[in-house]
Amino acid sequence: MSIDINKIPELPGVYIIKDLYERIIYIGKSKNLKKRVGSYFVKKSDEDFKTASIKLLAFKMDFIICDSEREALIVERKLISEHSPFFNTLWKDSKTYPYIAITKEDFPRILITRSNKIKGSYFGPYPKSDITKKLIEKLSELKIINLRKCNHNFSIKKPLSKNIINKCIYYHTGQCVSPCDSEKISLSEYKKLVLNAKKFFQGEHYELMKYFKEKMKESSKNLDFENAKIYRDAMRAIEHIYERVSVNERNLKEIESKADFTKTLIGIKEKLELKKIPYHIESFDISNLYNRWAVGGMVCFVNGKKNHSHYRHFKIKNTVDKGSNDYLMIQEIVKRRLMQCIKNNEGFPDLLLIDGGRGQISMAFRAAKELKLDIDIISIAKSNEEIYTLYKKEPYSFEKDSNELLFLRMVRDETHRFAIGYHRKLRAKEFLI
């Protein structure tokens, strides 16, 4: 197996190892794919038999880029369940991930468990048990989750004896709602708490987030920063749960779609002979009317998704006396954007996409060269949807319905929409004046 490690992103994701016959033999996940995959190419004297066997049989490796380590965990587990790779099933991982369970009892408890032998409702998995434990403690402290804390076995038919209740520290300190004592809370009221806890872990907490946000603002306004911090931590805990829920509800078709999209990016890289897989793309377009209201727009896509926080508008500074010169304008906005990256110590994009032909791409290349940057640059012409690169005289052409071309067109069209929207806004403002 031969892979250029430098072309693998330092991002969370799942790697899929296949043999010579395209059979999946192992699926793994990592918060840093580059480091993890790189470890397969390092010779070790104390290497275990499993790893050595995978290396021997490995012929090809695919990747699925994920938004977080948590998502990578879920994608990995679902793909293993779907494909049952030889080395995942032969060597059952001793490393199992923690789940949150609400037991199926008359008076349910909340537990953190690594097995599914306990009867009840399960939520998860979560990457780390210590963080999950702290999360449950915080939720209990804030009374978001308010279930019993003890491990005593009792039921409606076999209630807990008064003697045991009187010895319970949670009961006497008020840290527990104490369903063991019907005078403290009724069975129906406790069932409501259980239902609320389940709803919470299923993601139904919009109103709660809204309430905590208001309380945090109120506490800050009253200079009660300690209380404000409690509400802030509560919101972070909820966001942690919500992210977990949203990932877990994804089905295999969505995961396969994500895997297919990673293949699309790899396809773009191979077809256009790029240096890197274009996980991070920044696309540029010019909008002007006879050199008036000349503006540039830049959009950013990361892992195939719009990254609105990195969208940029540019008012063109260096205009020409007669008519418009899109070439010089492209050079200007590309250079200004790359200078922002240098100044703010931002990561450079893997690929610059320019709306236009060979003239525009030449000026974009000149901008990068002036800053001594080596970045892949392509342009896409509107007329025939051909792709130009600097180092090949003839344009590249994809199949019209190929995923690669459809994606690049979508990025180009989004850039045009963003640029022309700013142009129209400036025109409208001048007419109003």
Sequence and secondary structure as in RCSB ss.txt:
>XXXX:A:sequence
MSIDINKIPELPGVYIIKDLYERIIYIGKSKNLKKRVGSYFVKKSDEDFKTASIKLLAFKMDFIICDSEREALIV
ERKLISEHSPFFNTLWKDSKTYPYIAITKEDFPRILITRSNKIKGSYFGPYPKSDITKKLIEKLSELKIINLRKC
NHNFSIKKPLSKNIINKCIYYHTGQCVSPCDSEKISLSEYKKLVLNAKKFFQGEHYELMKYFKEKMKESSKNLDF
ENAKIYRDAMRAIEHIYERVSVNERNLKEIESKADFTKTLIGIKEKLELKKIPYHIESFDISNLYNRWAVGGMVC
FVNGKKNHSHYRHFKIKNTVDKGSNDYLMIQEIVKRRLMQCIKNNEGFPDLLLIDGGRGQISMAFRAAKELKLDI
DIISIAKSNEEIYTLYKKEPYSFEKDSNELLFLRMVRDETHRFAIGYHRKLRAKEFLI
>XXXX:A:secstr
    GGGS SS EEEEEE TTS EEEEEEES HHHHHHGGGS  TT  HHHHHHHHH  EEEEEE SSHHHHHHH
HHHHHHHH  HHHHHS  S    EEEEE SSS BEEEES S SSEEEE   S HHHHHHHHHHHHHTTSS  B  
     SSS   HHHHHH HHHHHT S  TTSTTT  HHHHHHHHHHHHHHHTT  HHHHHHHHHHHHHHHHTT H
HHHHHHHHHHHHHHHHHHHHHHHT  HHHHHHHHHHHHHHHHHHHHTT SS  SEEEEEEEEEETTEEEEEEEEE
EETTEE GGG EEEE  S  SSS  HHHHHHHHHHHHHHHHHHTT    SEEEEES HHHHHHHHHHHHHTT   
EEEEE TTT  EEETT SS B   TT HHHHHHHHHHHHHHHHHHHHHHHHHHHHHH 
